[in-house]
Amino acid sequence: MNPWIHLRRIWVGFLFICFGGFGFSSTLNAQTYGQDLLLEFSYRPQIEHENGPLASIKCLTPILAHPSTDSLFQSLGFVPTAFANSTTLSQVLLDQQFISESGRFIIHYTTSGSDAVPPEDQNSNTIPDFVEWAAIAADSSYQVQITELGYPDPIPSGARYDIYLKDLSGFGAYGLTNTSRFGIFPCGANTTKSCIYSENDFVGYPPNTHPTNQSRGALEVTIAHEFKHAIQYLQNEWSGETDDWAEMDATLMEEVVYDEVNDYYNYIENFSSDLFQRAYQSLIPGSYEDITFALYFHEHLGPEFWPETWRLIEQDNELDFLDAVRNSLEQRGLSYATSLSEAYAFHYASGEFNSPLDYGFDERNQYPNPRIEETITELVIGEAFIDGDLSRLSSRFYEIALATELGTFAQVNLSADNADVVLGVLIYETTGGVQFHTLESDGMIDQFTELPLGVNWTTIEKIGLMVTQTSSNINAYYKLQIEEYSLGDELVLSQNYPNPAMDYTKIDVWVPKVSDLNIELFDLLGRKVKTIYQGPADAGSNTFGFATASLSSGVYIYRVIGAGNTASKAIHIIR
């Protein structure tokens, strides 16, 4: 058998350990899941290795961190070529060192042999450019993750953190963060709890969007990624359930520290279980192709969300990861169910489904198209037009694009067999605007809850539906109906979107007749903060946008008076 094919199969077994979430109790388990894993493995972007293409693995950290790794080597009776002699990976063969400008990092490298870094030295200072790039990337990762975001520092005072530049292409790997427990990738004598290994040249690796040098881009995101693993290890030594989510979290730091590189595009576009194409599969466990799940909270709630969530995990190492997310949201006065529903709405509003206005991910134009389960062109009023099932923490996407008008207004009805099912409704208006609404199930099948949409159907281009199971423990069955709906003579005020708001938000108000409106914003003490709008409004749907960048973080109340009615809702402002 070709040893590289054999090596790939071994990594499939490892991937089962890292991402399968079931442990590795027997060889039978690996055989049971091997075919599915091998299929998913084939979706990963390829590394053009001298011995043939290998599926790329961004990070070997979960493999080395997993408690079954040592016994796995023994049970398989096989040691990959790269592992054959531990001395071949020893840092002592990296005979040169370079200290980063901050003094916090020591880069170990060599200029000869298979581990040699590229020789280019544009500034003629005898230090290869690649080594200097690694040092700069380490300092930048520290600056963003420790100084700006406030994560705990994995480098004790007076110590230096070791980074080793080694040839990892035989593993198909970008890098890894290791501790002293696994000697094949040893850490030095410094007093840090971990060390980082990075590929030594990134030749033949998947492309990225670095503006000048793709190898530099791959190096930068690798160090940002692995340094986050070092922080994770400091906080809870990858204990409890966090090991299922460690890769997603570390990949987020690639985008946060080096927004221009976008190496993660390779994974969200190609991997078989990503949130765009396979949202109906459970998100658990989250890996690098699921970075956009973490990115939703970062972009929508602000950069402090994940540091605060990880502090909760650090305080209680047995805390379920999603419970930590739930607690962080509740501390902000936000609904866990609604937030998860909108996370999937962000994925829906990507690719060709992105809105011309500001809704969804910052880079949504570059993301894949979501997988639409079904496009509904004809509806029968009062009859279920969609029914299906959901695994834990998953979503199914649908589109309503009717060939003929349904009526003046629409009402969506949801039923499900448990209360963890949430319906997200993303309304695309003919004006280019979007509205997002959520409807939670009451947990009784065939007992429908109703979501009136105060939007004239003639102003709707299409409707996106996301049916989401927010529970991480159980599956669900659901049904959807749609009916005509009459708003009567009542003013209808919709929830602002986006909510929470950072710099800008919009409010939709349905007015039964031409009326003067007064829309004002108040703090929780009842003090008027600003007048959002004062003037005439047309009958039907009206949208009012206003800037929130000057407002302090917190909860406010917006109130609308008009057409003989008064309505108010809360808005959450984050900085």
TORPA-687704 format. One record per residue: x negated, y negated, z negated of N, C-alpha, C, CB in turn. Coordinates in steps of 0.02 Angstrom, whole numbers, plus 50000, padded with zeros to 5 digits. Glycine has a CB too. Layout:
<nodes>
XYZXYZXYZXYZ
...
</nodes>
This chain:
<nodes>
499585006150000500005000050000499564993750000500485000049938
499754988850039499414982450039499414979549968499734977550089
498834977949939498824975549869499204969149859498114974449847
499264964949911499634958649904500384959849902499464953849960
500624964849938501324966749933501464969349863501504972049985
500994973549838501054976149771501074970549719500494980949756
500644965649729500614959949684501274956249683500054955249703
501584955349742502224951949746502754955749707502434951049817
502734962449712503224966349676503134965849601503194973549698
502514965349580502384964449510502664957749486501624964749496
502584952549527502854945949509503604946049508502604940549557
503924950149550504644950849546504834953449477504894955549601
504464958549452504594960949385504494955549333504154966749369
503974951449342503864945849297504434940849299503214942449313
504664939349359505204934649367505834937049331505354933349440
505934943549330506484946249292506414944449218506524953749300
505804944849193505674942949124505814935549114504954944649105
505554931349158505574924149149506264921349158505104920849196
506614923749209507214920349230507834924649224507134918049299
507754930949209508344935149205508714934549140508144942149214
508374932549087508714931349024508924937648986509294927049036
508694943549007508914949748976508354953448940509204954149028
507744951048940507174954648913506954960248959507364957548845
506454963748939506174969148981506104975248937505494967049013
506644978848926506644984448879506404990848910507324985348852
506444991548976506244997749008506104996649081506775003048999
505755001449111505625001149183506275001549222505155006849204
506775005049194507415005649227507734998949238507875010149187
507664994349189507944987649197507654984149258507814983449135
506994984549266506664981349323506904984449388505904982049317
507004991049389507244994249448507964992249464507195001749441
508374991449412509074989649421509144982849454509434989649355
508734978049433508784971249458508274969549512508714966449401
507834974349527507284972949572507494970549641506864978849579
507994973949671508194972149739508464965049741508714976949765
508904963249693509184956549692508634951349682509704955849637
508164952749637507624948149624507164947349685507224950449565
507034952949718506614952549778506944948249831506474959549804
507614948749837507974944649884507904937349865508714946549886
508014935649802507934928749780507214926449788508164928049708
506744930749774506034929149781505864926949851505614935149761
506194930149901506054928649970506264921649991506394933650014
506694918449950506914911649966506404906349946507564910249932
505934908149904505454903249881504994900949938505034905949823
504804894649939504334892249990503684896249987504204884749982
503364896850044502784901250050502124897450043502794904650116
501634900950013500944898750012500574902650066500624899749942
500224899150108499854902350162499174904650135499754897550223
499174910550107498564913450079498174917150132498724918050020
497514917750123497084921050171497274928350182496364920650150
497584931450132497804938350139498534939050158497674941950075
498834933550181499534933650201499954929050157499804940750198
500544927150181500964922550144501204925550078501564920450186
501224921350026501474923249961502024918349942500914923149908
502544920949909503064916649882502774912449825503664920749857
502884905949828502574901449780502934901649712502564894349807
502544901449660502784901149592502504894849562502574907549550
502924890149544502684883849519502274884749456503254879149507
502474889549414502174889749348502174896849320502554885049301
501604899149295501544905649263501664905449189500864908549277
501824899649161501884898849089502384903749058502094891949073
502994904449084503464909049052503224916249052504134908649085
502854918149103502584924849106502094926149049502244926049174
501644921449039501144922248986501444921348917500584917348996
501964917148912502274915648848502724921248824502664909248851
502974925248871503464930348853503134935648810503774933448915
503454937748754503144942448708503024949348738503574943148648
503364951048794503284957548823502714957948874503914959648856
502354952548885501854952348938501314957748929501534945548941
501034958148868500494962948857500714970148869500214962248787
501294971948839501544978648847501744980048919502124979848801
501954974748955502144975649024501554977849067502444969149052
500974974649056500384976649093500234984049083499774972349072
500294986249020500144993149004500644997949034500114994048929
501294996149030501815000649055501795001449131502494998149035
501584996149165501554996449238500935000249262501554989449266
500435000849220499835004349240499475000949297499985011349258
499564994349304499274990649359499044983849336499774989949417
498474981949354498204975349340498074971849406497564975749297
498434966449422498304962949484497574961149493498724956749487
497374960649556496684959149571496414953149532496604957849645
496824948049527496614942049493496504943149418497124936649503
496804948449391496724949949321496194955249308497384952249293
495894957949359495474963849353494904962949303495194965649419
494634957149301494074955849255494194949049223493394956149293
494324949149159494494942849126493944937649132494644944049053
493314939949139492774935049145492824930949208492104938549142
493174933749260493244929949321493674923849312493534934249375
494064923649259494484917849245494224913649188495174920149230
493674915449160493414911849103493174904949123492844915649071
493304900249079493104893349094492344892449096493404888749043
491974897349070491244896449070490974896149141490904901949031
491334899049190491114898649259491254891849290491454904049300
491654887749257491764880949279491224876749247492494878349261
490694875849282490074873349253490024865849247489504875849292
490534862149268490514854949266491124852149230490464852049336
491034846249201491564843249163491624835749179491444844149088
492234833249172492354826149182492874823849132492594824749255
492724818249098493174815549047493624810249079492774812548988
494274810549066494734805649093494604798749063495464807749080
494834793649095494704786749073494944785649001495044781849119
495514788648982495774787748915495354791248862496484790148911
494944796148884494564800248838494954806048809494314796048783
495584806848828496004812048799495934818848834496724809848800
495704818848896495704824948935495004826548961496194824448994
494834832848961494204835148990494374839949047493754838548937
494154838249107494294842049167493704846749180494424837349228
493834853249182493324858349195493374860549269493404864449147
492814860549304492824862149375492154864749398493014855949415
492124867049460491504869149491491514867049564491394876749484
490924866449593490874864549663490614870349706490414858549671
490614876349678490374882149716490824888149702489644883849699
490814892949749491194899049740491934898149756491134901449670
492334903149740493044903049757493434897849719493344909849745
493184895549662493524890549621493324883349639493384891749549
492904882549689492654875949706493214871049724492154876349763
493164865049697493634859849716493404856749782493684854349660
493844853449819493644850149882493064845349869494244846349913
492574845149914491964841249902492034833749913491424843849945
492574831349944492634824249961492504819749901493324822849990
492114814449913491924809749860491894802849892491244811649827
492464799749902492504793549940492154787749905493214791849953
492144787649840491804782149805491074783649789492174780549742
490824789449812490114791249806489854790749734489704786849851
490254792949687490034792749617489834799649591490594789849573
489764804449637489574811449624490134815549593488974811749579
490714812649581491284816349554491774817449611491614812449495
491934823649628492414824749682493074821149670492544832249691
493354818549723493984814849717494524819049683494224812649786
494554825449699495064829849671495034829949595494994836849699
494424829949568494334829949496494574823349466493594831149478
494404817849498494634811349474495384810849477494304805649514
495684813649530496414813549535496724817449477496634816649602
496414823049459496674827049403496654822949338496284833549395
496114819349328496044815349267496554809749265495334812449263
496644806349322497144801049326497844803849314497114797549395
497994809649343498644812749333498764814549260498714818949377
498254816949226498314818649156498464812349114497684822149131
498084807049126498204800849089498894797949104497664795649106
499104798249168499764795749186500314799849153499854795749262
500234806449151500734810749119500784809149045500554818049129
500214807949013500214806048943500574799348933499484805548916
500414794448975500704787848969501464788148972500424783149023
501724791849021502454792149030502774796448976502624794949099
502524802348966502864807148922502784805548848502614814048936
502194803248828502064801948757502204794648740501334803748739
501874790048776501924782948759502614780148775501384779048795
502864781548835503494778448856504114782348833503504777848931
504114788948840504704792848823504714794948750504744798948866
504154794848717504144796248645504124803548625504724793148614
503924807948672503834814948653503244815548604503724819348715
503234820648561502664821448515502024823048553502824827048465
501474820948525500824821448558500504828248543500354815748534
500364832348595500044838748584499284838348575500204843248641
499014832248577498294831348570498154828348501497994826948627
497864832048454497704829248389497204823448394497424834648343
497224819148346496764813448345496044815848348496884809048283
495674812948394494964814748400494824820648445494684815948334
495344824348466495254830148508495314828348582495764835648490
495094832848624495194832148695495564838248721494524831248732
495994837048769496404842448797496064845248859497124839848814
496014851948863495664855248917496114856448977495364861848893
495874854649036496204856249099495694859749144496484849749133
495854865749167495404869849207495664870249278495334876849177
495234868649327495404869049397495144875649424495114863049436
495594880449436495414887249457495824889149519495544892249400
495574893849557495934896449615496504900949590495444900349662
497114898549596497704902249575498124904649635498134898049529
497844903649695498244905249755498404912649760497874902949817
497964916949731498104924149733498724926049694497524927849706
498924921849647499544922749610500134919449645499464920149540
499994915249695500524911249724500734905649678501124915449741
500294903649631500494899149577500184892249585500304902149511
500554887249560500304880449554499884879549492500894875449554
500124882049435499774880949373500084884849316499754873549356
499824883649255500094886849195499844883049134499884894249192
500214883749080500004881349015499924887448971500504876148984
499354888348941499234894248901499034892348830498694898548933
499124897348786498904896748717498364901948704499494897548667
498134902248645497594906848629497824914148629497304905148562
498474915448633498724922348627498554926548688499464922348616
498444923648745498324927548805497644925748833498884926448857
497164930248823496464928548835496254928348907496054933248801
496674930748954496474930749024496404923649051496984934549065
496784918949023496704911949039496504908448974497354908949070
495874908948953495684906548887495674898948882495014909248869
495814896548823495744889448808495074888348773496334886948764
494824882348777494174880748749494184879948674493904874548781
493654877248648493564876548576493904870348547492844876548560
494214866248589494534860348563495114862348517494794856048621
495324857748475495814859148423496534858248446495684854648364
496654858948510497334858648536497644865648535497344855748607
498304865948533498654872348530498714875748598499344871348501
498554872048652498644874748719498144871648766499354873548744
498124874148827497714871148880498074872348946497004874248880
497844868848998498164869049063497684871849115498404862049084
497944876149158497594878349219497984875749279497524886149221
497614873049327497914870749389497544873649448497914863049392
497914874849503497604876949566497034872049584498124877249623
496504874549614495904870549625495894866549690495314874949624
496354867849738496344863749799497024862849832495864866649848
497504867249818498184867049846498194867349923498534860749823
497694870549951497684871650023498204877050041496974873650048
498624875550091499124880350112499754880450071498834886950112
499814876050021500404875949978500984872250013500244872549911
501604873149990502174869850021502084862250025502814871449983
502384858950075502294851750084502654847750031502534849650153
502454841450023502804836649981502774829850014502484836449911
503044824849981503114818250013502614813149985503814815550003
502054815449956501544810749933501344806249991500924814549904
501294799749980501184795050036500514795750071501254788050011
500004798650038499344798850069499024805750072498884794350033
499174810150024498814816550020499254821749985498134815749983
499464826850022499914831749994499584836049940500184836150048
498944837549947498594841349895498584837249830497884843049917
498464830749836498474826549777499174826549746498254819349794
499694826149788500374826249763500524832649724500864825549819
500314838449752500424844749717500044845049651500204850649762
499434842349650499044842049589499384837749537498334839449604
499624831949557499944827249511500564830349477500144820849548
501004833249517501614835949487501464842149445502134837649541
500944845849464500754851749424500534849649354500194855649459
500114844549350499874842349285500444839249244499304837349293
500884835349276501464832649241501904838249214501874828049287
502014843349254502414849149236502094852949177502484853849296
501464854549183501134858649131501044854749066500464861049156
500944848249070500874844349009501534844348969500654837149024
502094844549005502734845148970502794851948935503324844249019
502524857248964502494863648930502094863148865502204869048975
501544859348867501144858448807501544855048752500514854348823
501954850248771502394846848723502914851648696502744840748756
503224855548740503714860548718503404865348667503974864548778
502804867748682502474872448637502344869248569501824874948667
502154863048568502044859448505502694859048466501764852448518
503264857948500503894856848466504184863248438504384853648513
504164868848475504464874948448504144881348472505184875048465
503554880948502503184886748526503614891048572502934890848467
504034887848613504464891248661504894896548627504044894448716
505114895048566505514899948529506254898948542505374899348454
506664903348512507384902948521507584903748593507634896348495
508074899948615508334900548683507994895848732509074899248683
507564891448708507294886248751506854889148807506894881348711
506594895248798506174897948851506574899048915505864904448828
507244899748909507664900348969507694893849008508364902348949
507544888248976507634881749007506984877749014508124877748968
506434880748991505804877148989505574874949058505274881348957
505684879049109505454877349176505854871549206505494883349222
506494871549195506914866049219506684859449187507654867349204
506564859649123506354853749086505674851249110506324855249012
505204855849122504534853849144504554851149215504054859749140
504974854049258505034851649327505324844649329505454856349368
505774843049282506044836249277505484831249270506524835649219
504964832849231504414828249221504024826849285503954830849168
504024831549332503714830249396504034824149429503774836349442
504694823849429505054818349460505004811949419505774820249469
504994812549354504964806649311504284803349315505124808549238
503754807349314503074804449316502864802649386502574809449286
503044806849435502834805849505503434806249552502294811049525
503824800949551504444800649590504314801349665504804794249576
503724799149689503604798949760503384805649790503084793749775
503254810749749502984817049774503524821849798502564820349720
504034822949756504624826949775504454834049797504984823449831
503984837049765503834844049780504444848549765503234846449739
504864846449718505444850549699505944851249756505784847549639
505914846949808506354847849865506294854949893506194842649920
505684857749893505574864449920506004869649885504844866349913
506154868549822506504873549782507264872549783506254873349711
507494866349782508224865349785508494866849854508394858049765
508074866749904508294868149972508264875549989507884864250020
507814879149959507674885949982507884891549935506974886549995
507934890049871508054895449824508784897549824507834893449755
508924903949818509594906649829510094904949774509554913949836
509884902749716510354901349663510384894049643510184905449602
510174889649690510174882549672510884879949664509794878549724
510924874049633511574871149614511974868649673511464865649565
511664867849729512014865549788512344871249827511544861749833
511974876549837512214882049878512504887949838511664884549920
512344888549775512574894149735512844891749668512004899249725
513224886349668513484883649606513954888549571513854877149620
514234893349608514684898249578514314903449537515074901649633
513654903749541513264908049498513094904349433512624910449534
513014908049380512844904949316512194901149320512804910249261
512194895249291511584891249288511074894149240511764884149267
511284898549197510844901449146510484907449174511254903349083
509824907849167509374902749139509184897549191508754905949110
509014891549171508834886349218508084886549235509014879549190
507924885849298507224885949318507074879849361507054892449355
506514879849398506324873849433506804871749489505654874649462
507154876549518507654874749568508264871449538507854880949607
508334871549471508894868449436508714861649406509144873049382
508164858749428507954852249403508504847049407507354849949441
508934847449458509434842349467509954842349412509784843249534
510054848049378510484848049319510194843549265510574855249292
509554844249251509224839849203509184832649228508524842349187
509084831849294509024825249323509664821249317508814825749396
510244824749319510884821249310510894817449244511464826249313
510704820749190510734817549125510214811949120510614822649069
509624813049151509114807849150509344801549187508464810449182
509624802349246509844796549286510484793549260509924798649358
510934797649235511604795349216511614792349146512094800949221
511224795249100511244793149030510624789549007511354799148987
510114789449049509514785849032508944790449011509654780948977
508324788049015507734792249002507664794648931507114788549021
508024791648883507954793748814508364799948798508174788048768
508804802048844509244807648829508864814048813509714808948886
508394816048856508054822348845507564822148786507684824348908
507184816748775506794816648714507214817448651506404810148710
507804814248649508244814948591508494822048584508834810048597
508654825248641508894832148639508354836848613509134834348708
507744835848637507194840248615507014839048541506584839048658
507144833148516507034832048444507524836348403507124824748426
508134837048428508614841448394508364848648395509314840948426
508084850848451507814857548456507214858448410507614859048529
506794853448406506214853748362506424854448289505774847548371
506964851048270507214851348202507524858148185507714845848190
507794861548235508104868048225507924872548284508884867348218
507394876548276507134880548331507624885948355506494883748311
508134887448314508624892448334509234889248367508844896448275
509234882648374509794879248405509854881048478509724871648396
510444883348499510574884748569510444878548611511294887348578
510114879448668509934873748710510544869548729509574876148772
511074872848751511674869148772512024865948713512154873748809
511974868948654512244865748595511854859348579512224870548535
511204859448591510804853448582511034848048631510054854848592
511174849948694511444845248742512114842548719511514848548812
512544847048695513204845048670513134840048613513604851248647
512694841448566512604837048508512344830148531512114840148458
511884830048579511634823648604512194819548636511074824848655
512624822948673513184819448705513674816848653513534824048753
513824820948603514304818848553514044813048512514474824648507
513384812748501513094807048466513194800548505512364808248453
513304801248570513434795448613514174794248623513094796448680
514594798248590515314797648598515564800248665515514790548591
515184804948695515354807448761515574814748757514754806848808
515994816548804516264823348808515774827948843516934823348844
515624833648812515204838748843515524841348906515064844448793
516174843048903516524845848961516534841049020517234847848942
516694834749006516724829749059516034828649089517004823049033
515514828449048514834827349073514604833049117514344826549014
514744839249098514554844849140514934844849205514664851449104
515574842949203515964842449264515674837249311516694840749248
515474831549284515194826349327514494828249351515174819749290
514134832249313513484834649338513584838449403513144839149285
514104842649405514254846249467514524841449521514754851849454
514884836249500515124831249549514534827649582515584826049514
514004826349544513404823349573513114827949627512874822049518
513134834449616512884839149666513344839349727512814846149636
513994838849714514474838649769514344832449813515194838449742
514214826749782514134820449818513424819649844514324814549773
513154824849875512474824749901512474826849974512014829349860
511884826050006511844827850077512334823750118511984835350086
512694826950162513164823450205513794821450167513354827850264
513874823650106514454821750066514324815650022514674827550024
513724812650028513584806949987514004801050007512844805149991
514184797049958514574790949969514114785249990514974789049907
514344780950035513944775050053513834770449994514274771250109
514274770949944514194766949884513804770849831514874764749856
513664767649775513194770249726513524775349680512894764549685
513594781549704513844786849662513414793149675514594788249675
513184796149621512784802249627512054800949615512894805449694
511644805849633510924805449622510604799849662510594812149639
510044797249635509684791949670509444794349739509084789649629
509234800649744508954803349807509444808049842508304806949793
510094807049831510604811649856510594812449932511294809149835
510364807149968510324807650041509834812950064510134800950070
509344814550022508824819350039508994826450015508164817250010
509544827249980509704833649950510104837949999510104832649885
510144844449987510534848850031511274847350027510404856150014
511644849550078512364849250075512624854250024512674850650145
513144852449987513424857249941513804862749979513894853849890
513854868549950514244873949979514974872849962513994880849953
515394871650012516104870750002516444877550011516404865450053
516764879949959517084886549962517644886750014517354888449893
518024881350018518594881150063518794873950076519194885150035
518964872350138519244865850155519984866750166518904862950219
520384862950128521114863350130521374858150178521424862450059
521714860250231521994855550280522754855350277521784857550349
523074860350246523794860450239523964862450167524114865350289
524464859050138524684860550071525424861650068524484854950024
525634866150025526344867150010526464864549939526554874750017
526884859449934527004856249870527264861449819527504850549878
526944861449759527174865749706526924872849708527894865849705
526524874649758526254881349762525494881049752526424884649830
525224886249718524514886549707524154887049774524324892449661
523684882549786523314882749848522604885249838523304875849880
522394885849776521734888549760521804892749697521204882849750
521524898649697521434902449635520774906249641522034907349622
520464907349585519814910649587519554911949518519324906549626
518934914149515518614915649452517944912149448518524923249443
517694911249387517074907849374516674911749323517194900649351
516024912349335515584914949284515414909349235514934917949315
515064911149181514884906149131514454900549161514514909549072
514594894549141514224888649163514104888749238513544888149125
514644888349275514614888349348515174884049374514644895549377
515174882849440515684878649470515814880949542515474871149469
516424879849565516604881049634516854874549665517144886549641
516624873249727516764866949761517284867949816516114864049791
517774863449820518284863549872518364856549901518954866149844
518654856249960518794849849992519514849750016518304848550052
519854844150004520524843050032520464837650085521034840949976
520594839450147520584834750203521194836350246519904835350245
521764833450230522394835250261522454832550331522964832850219
522744836650374522874834450443523434829350446523044840450486
523904829750400524454824950396524504822250325525124828250417
524804816350318524864813250252525324817350208525124806150258
525124818050145525524821850097526114817850072525094823950039
526014811750062526514807450032526174801250006526904810949976
526514797449965526214791349942525674792549891526744786949913
525804796649841525324798049788525264805549777525534794549723
524704807449746524564814449734524484815849660523924816549771
524654821949641524564824349573524264831349577525234824449534
523694832449545523354838849544523514842349479522594838049554
523704848649483523874852649424523374858349417524594855449429
523154859549356522654864649341522924869449288522004861449317
522814875949299522924880949247522324885549245523584884849258
522144887949186521584892549178521694896749116520914888649174
521344902449112521454906949056521024905448995521314913949078
520634899948997520304897548936520214890048940519624901148926
520104887048882520094879748878519434876648898520264877748808
518944880648920518294878048940518254876249013517764883048923
518804877149050518814875549121519004868149130519314880149159
518614864749172518724857649186518774856749262518154853249156
519264852849283519324850949353519044843949363520074851349376
518564843449407518314836849428518614835049495517544836849431
518844828949501519154826549563518764820549588519904824749552
518454821249645518054815949675518424813249736517334818549694
518684807249731519094804349784518654799849828519684800349754
518624801549891518274797449940518784793049975517884801849992
518724786449966519194781849995518984779650065519274775749950
519474777650104519324775450173518894769250174519974774150211
518864765550118518444759550113517714761250099518704755050059
517564767650087516894769650069516784770449995516414764750096
517274768549955517214769249883517354776249859517684764449848
517194777649796517334784049766517644783049697516694788349761
518054787749678518314788149610518194795249584519064786349607
518054795749519517964802249489518424802949429517234803449469
518794808449426519244809949371519124817049347519984808949393
519274818249284519224825049257519884826949223518644825649208
520004833449224520594836349193520394842849159521164837449246
520504843249094520334849249057520924853849050520064847448988
520804860349054521324865349047521544865948974521074872149073
522174868048964522404869348896522324876748878523134867348889
522024880648924521874887548909522434892448920521644888048841
522984890348953523564894748965523664895449040524204891848931
523574901449066523674902649137524404901749154523434909749156
524534898649212525194897049237525554891649196525624903249238
525194888649149525444882649115525004876849136525464883649037
525244872949184524824868049218524774861549179525094866749287
524174858849175524084852049154524034847649216523454851349109
524194841349208524294837049266523814831149266525004834549269
523564829649325523134823749333523434819249387522404825849352
523794813949366524044809249416523484805149445524574804549384
523464804649509522974800549543523304794249568522644804449602
523164788749533523484782449550523184779149612523434777649492
523144782949666522854780549728523334782049785522154783749741
523464777049825523884778149883523554783049930524034771449919
523914788449948523614793649989523354790950056524124799150002
523654785750081523444783050145522754779750140523944777950169
522504778550079521844775650070521304780950056521854770650013
521504787450057521054792850041520794796050105521404798149997
520124796450111519824799950167519824807450155519114797350180
519604809550095519584816550076519524816850000519004820250111
519634822749973519574823849902519114829849891520264824949869
518614829049848518194834549827518424837149760517464832449824
518464843749754518674846949691518104851249665519324851049701
517944850549600517454854749567517794858149509516824850649544
517884864649513518164868349457517584871349418518664873949481
517494869249355516894870849317517064874649254516504864549300
516694880049242516734883549178516164880949135516684891349188
516334877249083515824873949042515554878348987516114867649012
515874884048975515634888648924515024892448948516184893448903
514554893848903513974897848919514064905148900513364895048884
514674906948878514774913648851515304917848888514974913148780
515794914748919516354918548947516494916449019516974917548905
516834920849055517054919449123517754916549121517024925749167
518024914549179518674911349180519034912849245518594903849172
519704912449242520144912949301520564906549303520594919449299
520684903749363521014897349368521474897149430520504891749371
521944892249428522374890749485522434883149492523084894049476
522524880849553522644873749567523274872949609522034870749603
523644867749593524214865549633524144858049647524884867049597
524514855649696524554848449708525284846749722524084846249767
525494841049696526184838849704526194831449721526584840249640
526764829349749526884822249757527024819149689527464820949806
526854812949683526904809749618527114802549628526224810149580
527574800349586527804793449589527574789749528528574793249594
527234784249538526984780349483527514775649454526394776349505
528054774549488528584770349463528364763049457528814772849396
528584759849404528464752749396527894751249346529084749249374
527514756449328527004755649278526324754049309526964761849235
525964749549277525274748349295524854754349272525004741649264
524404756549314523984762349297523254760149299524104768249346
522914761049242522204759249236521794765649234522084754949172
521314766349280520884772249282520254770949241520704773949355
519914776549223519284776049188518754772949234519054782949162
518354768549207517814765649247517334770949272517434760349207
516994769749326516494774349352515914770449384516824779249404
515294772349372515124777749326515234775749253514394779749336
515314780849212515384780049140515024785749106516124779749118
514494784449070514214778049049513934774049109513654779248998
513884767549097513634763049148512964760049126514144757349163
512514759149174511874756049159511844748949185511304760249189
511914748049250511854741449280512504738849311511314741549331
512944743449331513534741449368514064746749360513374740249443
514694744749359515244749549356515854746549391515404751449284
516364750849403516974748749437517584751149399516984751349509
518114747449407518754749049375519294749149429518934743949319
519704754449431520264754949477520914753549439520294761949510
521324749049467521964747349438522504748049492521954740149408
523014752249477523584752649523524124747949498523844759849528
524354743649542524854738549525525494739849564524584731349539
526064740549531526684742249567526934736749614527224743849518
526744730449603526954724949646526434719449643527654722249625
526454714849690525984709249689526034705649622526114704349748
525464705049588525474702249520524804698649507525594707749467
524824694349457524204691549431523924696249378524324684349402
523274697449380522944701849332522444697849291522604707749367
522374699849229521854697249185521484703249156522154692649129
520844704149175520444709749152519874707049109520164713949212
519844709149046519344706548999518994712248963519674701848948
518384710648941517964715548906517864713248834517284716548942
517944717948785517874716448715517384721248682518564716748680
517054719048628516664723748588517124727248539516084720148551
516844731848499517264735748454517534731748395516874741648428
517264725648385517534721148334518094716748360516974716848306
518264717748424518804713848453518594707148482519324712748403
517944705848484517704699548511517654699948587517014697848481
517894694848620517864694748693517154693848717518314689148721
516934698248761516254698048787516224694448854515984705048795
516704695848898516724692548963517404693648996516164695149009
517564689449044518134690349087517894693749151518494683549103
518154699649165517954703449224518304700749286518114710849214
518954699349280519324696749338519944693049312519524702549386
520114687749347520734684149333520984681349399520614678449280
521574683849421521844681549484522344686349513521284680449532
522544685249576523064689449606522814696349625523344686049668
523264701149627523114707949648523664710549693523014712649587
523494714249745523984717049791524334723049759523644719149855
524924724449784525264730549764524854736649786525984730749793
524814741649743524434747549759523774747749721524294747949834
523274750849750522634751849716522174745849726522294758149742
521864743449672521394737949673520764740149635521704731549642
520184738449662519554740249631519174733949612519124744549679
518914733749550518544728049524517874730449497518954724349468
517344727849524516674729549501516374723949461516224731249560
515934725649414515594720449376514924723049350516034718049318
514444718449342513774720149319513774721249243513284714649338
513394726249221513334727749150512624727249125513594734649136
512154725149170511444725149152511294720649094511044723049212
511684715349083511544710549030511844712648962511804703749049
512224718048961512564720148900512124724948860513224723448917
512174724548795511814729148751512134736048753511794726348679
511744741048736512014747848732512574748148681511464752848714
513064752248696513624753148649514274754348684513684747148604
514804754748645515484755848670515864749248671515854761148627
516204747948727516614741948735517314744048757516294737148787
517774739348755518464740548777518634735648833518964739848717
518874738248890519134733748941519894734148943518834735449011
520204728348948520934727748945521204724249006521144724048881
521754726949033522074724049092522774721949073522084729049151
522954715749089523634713249079523894711049147523644707249027
524504713449165524794711549228525424715649243524304712449284
525864712949285526484716349306526894718449246526324722449349
526874714449192527264716049133526984721749092527954717449151
526364723749104526054729449069525374727449041525984735349117
525164731148991524494730548963524194737548956524504726948894
523574738248978523234744748972522504743448955523294748749038
522194748148920521504747348901521154754148898521444743748833
520494754148907520084760048903519394758148877520024763548971
519034763248852518364762248826517854763148881518224766948768
517304759448877516734760148923516104760748881516694754048971
515644765048904515014766248869514454763148911514894773848858
514074758548879513504755348912512864758248884513524747548902
512404760148927511754762648905511204758548938511674770248922
510664758248904510064754648929509504759648940509834749148879
</nodes>
